[in-house]
Amino acid sequence: QIPIPSVPVFQPSTPIPERLEAVQRYIRELQYNHTGTQFFEIKKSRPLTGLMDLAKEMTKEALPIKCLEAVILGIYLTNNMTTLDRFPISFKTHFSGNYFRHIVLGVNFGGRYGALGISRREELMYKAPVFRTLSELIFDFEEAYRRCWHTLKKVKLGHCVSHDPHSVEQIEWKRSVLDLDKLTREDFRKELERHARDMRLKIGKGTGPPSPTKDRKKDVSSPQRGQASPHRRNSRGDRRPSGEKKPADSKAMPDLNGYQIRV
């Protein structure tokens, strides 16, 4: 029987760099999918909660994966590392008349950048979080591509991914699209650092979707106010509002039932 890799479990005292190594080890143990058939269909437009359900299925099936599946799995396995920032990094390269695409999960811990992922090439997947800047990390990938005789053409950088596995947000896959044919070396470096600065500002502001609990409370409270006026009119014997009552009831019917249960 083929052994199934065990999903890494961490103690609260386990340092983040050691956790990242364990996550990468697990992704590597699943092995790269050379079959030509993708076992898991990943739609980038799906909300995060749906992608996390798919990642859970990956851990159960333990089938070989490709780079995009490794990114989703990396997000899933690092969700409880709240001090770790995760963001997608996509590469487009040119070799022997053909274009190739690859994606990894960029990580930032304590101001140091690294990456998680899977590839046919060892140097195009895991990078320990030791790079002082985002540009240093990307230049390291560029050099690795050069050793494989690939020319880096484009880099796409996403924004930080939420740590909430039930979030209905979509992953922002390409916040910055950098075309190396149109940028000088210095401009390329500046754009990378600008993106890193934007991510830090977004995290600092704590921006995110409104709490679903608050939305639910608003929805429940609105039929209470809307319900009062028809009752008042009926008590006065005014029959005209009865025609207006239908659309209000049909629109708020799910919330009205909840209100009756509470009463």
C-alpha positions in Angstrom: 0.0 0.0 0.0 1.1 3.5 -0.8 1.6 5.5 2.4 -0.6 8.6 2.8 1.3 11.7 4.1 0.1 13.0 7.4 -1.2 16.6 7.7 1.2 18.5 10.0 0.0 19.3 13.5 1.8 21.9 15.5 2.3 22.8 19.1 1.5 26.4 20.1 5.2 26.8 20.9 6.4 25.7 17.4 8.2 28.6 15.7 6.6 29.8 12.4 9.7 29.0 10.3 9.6 25.4 11.5 5.9 25.2 10.7 6.5 26.5 7.2 9.2 23.8 6.7 6.7 21.1 7.8 4.0 22.5 5.5 6.4 22.4 2.6 7.5 18.9 3.5 3.9 17.8 3.4 3.3 19.4 0.0 6.4 17.8 -1.4 5.3 14.4 0.0 2.1 14.6 -2.1 4.4 14.7 -5.1 4.1 16.7 -8.4 1.4 15.6 -10.7 3.1 14.4 -13.9 0.1 12.5 -15.3 -1.2 15.4 -17.5 -4.6 15.2 -15.7 -5.5 17.7 -13.0 -7.3 15.8 -10.2 -8.8 18.9 -8.5 -10.6 21.6 -10.5 -9.7 25.0 -9.0 -11.7 28.1 -10.1 -9.9 31.2 -9.0 -13.1 33.2 -8.8 -14.5 30.9 -6.0 -14.8 32.5 -2.5 -12.1 31.5 0.0 -14.4 29.3 2.0 -15.1 27.1 -1.1 -11.4 26.8 -1.9 -10.7 25.8 1.7 -13.2 23.0 1.4 -11.4 21.9 -1.7 -8.1 21.9 0.2 -9.6 19.8 2.9 -10.6 17.3 0.2 -7.0 17.3 -1.1 -5.7 16.2 2.3 -8.2 13.3 2.3 -7.4 12.1 -1.2 -3.6 12.7 -1.0 -3.3 12.7 -4.7 -0.4 14.4 -6.6 -0.9 18.1 -7.2 0.3 21.0 -9.4 1.4 24.5 -8.5 -2.0 26.1 -8.2 -3.3 23.3 -6.0 -0.2 23.7 -3.8 -1.0 27.4 -3.3 -4.5 26.6 -2.1 -3.2 23.9 0.1 -0.5 26.2 1.5 -3.2 28.8 2.4 -5.3 26.1 4.1 -2.4 24.7 6.2 -1.2 28.2 7.3 -4.6 29.7 8.2 -3.9 29.3 12.0 -0.6 31.2 11.6 -2.1 34.7 12.1 1.2 36.4 12.3 2.1 35.2 8.8 1.0 37.2 5.7 0.3 35.1 2.6 -0.1 36.4 -1.0 0.0 34.7 -4.5 3.0 35.3 -6.8 2.6 34.3 -10.5 5.4 34.0 -13.1 5.3 34.0 -16.9 8.5 32.8 -18.6 9.7 32.2 -22.1 11.8 29.2 -23.2 12.5 27.7 -26.7 9.6 29.6 -28.4 7.0 28.7 -25.7 5.6 30.5 -22.7 5.2 28.9 -19.3 3.3 29.8 -16.2 3.9 29.0 -12.6 2.5 30.2 -9.2 3.7 30.0 -5.6 2.4 31.3 -2.3 4.5 34.2 -1.0 4.8 34.5 2.7 6.0 37.3 5.0 6.9 36.7 8.7 8.6 39.3 10.9 9.5 41.4 7.8 11.2 38.5 6.0 9.9 37.1 2.8 9.7 33.5 1.5 7.5 31.1 -0.5 5.6 27.8 -0.4 4.7 25.7 -3.5 5.5 22.8 -5.7 7.4 22.5 -9.1 9.3 20.1 -11.2 12.3 22.1 -10.3 13.5 22.2 -6.6 14.6 25.8 -6.9 11.2 27.1 -8.1 9.1 26.1 -5.0 10.1 26.5 -1.4 12.0 29.6 -0.2 12.7 30.0 3.5 11.6 33.3 5.0 15.0 34.9 5.0 14.7 37.6 2.3 14.8 41.1 3.6 12.6 42.6 0.8 10.1 41.3 -1.7 12.4 42.3 -4.6 15.1 40.1 -3.2 12.7 37.2 -3.2 11.6 37.8 -6.8 15.1 38.3 -8.0 16.0 35.0 -6.4 13.2 33.3 -8.4 14.4 35.1 -11.6 17.9 33.8 -11.1 16.6 30.3 -10.6 14.7 30.6 -13.9 17.8 31.8 -15.6 19.6 28.6 -14.4 16.8 26.6 -16.1 17.3 28.7 -19.4 14.0 30.5 -18.9 13.6 34.2 -19.3 11.2 35.9 -16.9 8.6 38.0 -18.7 5.9 38.9 -16.2 5.3 38.8 -12.5 1.8 39.1 -11.0 1.4 39.8 -7.3 -1.8 39.4 -5.3 -2.9 41.0 -2.0 -2.8 39.3 1.4 -5.2 36.4 1.9 -7.6 36.4 4.8 -6.9 33.9 7.7 -10.7 33.3 8.1 -11.4 29.9 6.4 -15.1 30.8 6.2 -14.6 34.2 4.4 -16.6 34.8 1.3 -13.9 37.1 -0.1 -12.2 36.2 -3.3 -8.5 35.9 -3.4 -7.0 38.9 -5.2 -4.6 37.1 -7.6 -3.2 40.0 -9.6 -3.1 43.3 -7.8 0.1 44.3 -9.5 1.1 43.1 -13.0 4.7 43.8 -13.9 5.9 43.4 -17.5 9.7 43.1 -17.5 9.9 44.1 -21.2 8.5 47.5 -20.3 10.3 48.2 -17.1 13.9 49.0 -16.4 15.7 46.9 -13.6 15.4 49.8 -11.2 11.7 50.4 -12.0 11.0 46.7 -11.6 12.5 46.8 -8.1 10.6 50.0 -7.2 7.3 48.5 -8.3 7.9 45.4 -6.2 8.7 47.5 -3.1 5.6 49.6 -3.8 3.4 46.5 -3.8 5.1 45.3 -0.5 4.3 48.8 1.0 0.7 48.6 -0.2 0.3 45.2 1.5 1.7 46.5 4.8 -0.7 49.5 4.7 -3.7 47.3 4.0 -2.7 45.1 6.9 -2.1 48.1 9.2 -5.5 49.6 8.4 -7.2 46.2 9.2 -9.5 46.5 6.2 -11.8 43.6 5.5 -15.4 42.6 4.8 -18.1 43.7 7.3 -19.0 41.2 9.9 -21.7 38.8 8.8 -23.2 38.9 12.3 -23.8 42.6 12.0 -25.4 42.2 8.6 -27.7 39.5 10.0 -28.8 41.8 12.9 -29.6 44.6 10.5 -31.7 42.2 8.3 -33.6 41.0 11.4 -34.3 44.4 12.8 -35.7 45.9 9.5 -38.9 43.7 9.4 -39.7 44.7 13.0 -39.8 48.4 12.0 -41.6 47.6 8.7 -44.1 45.4 10.5 -45.3 48.1 12.8 -46.7 50.4 10.2 -49.2 47.9 8.5 -50.5 47.0 12.0 -51.1 50.6 12.8 -52.9 51.2 9.6 -55.1 48.1 10.0 -56.1 49.2 13.4 -57.5 52.4 11.9 -59.5 50.5 9.4 -57.5 51.7 6.4 -57.8 49.1 3.7 -55.6 50.7 1.1 -52.2 49.6 2.6 -53.2 46.0 2.2 -52.1 46.2 -1.4 -48.7 47.6 -0.3 -48.2 44.9 2.3 -47.6 42.0 -0.2 -44.2 43.1 -1.7 -42.9 44.0 1.8 -43.9 40.6 3.2 -42.5 38.7 0.2 -39.2 40.5 0.3 -38.7 40.1 4.1 -40.3 36.6 4.4 -37.2 34.7 5.7 -36.4 37.4 8.3 -40.1 37.6 9.3 -40.1 33.9 10.2 -37.0 34.4 12.3 -38.7 37.3 14.1 -41.8 35.2 14.9 -39.6 32.5 16.4 -37.8 35.0 18.6 -41.1 36.4 19.9 
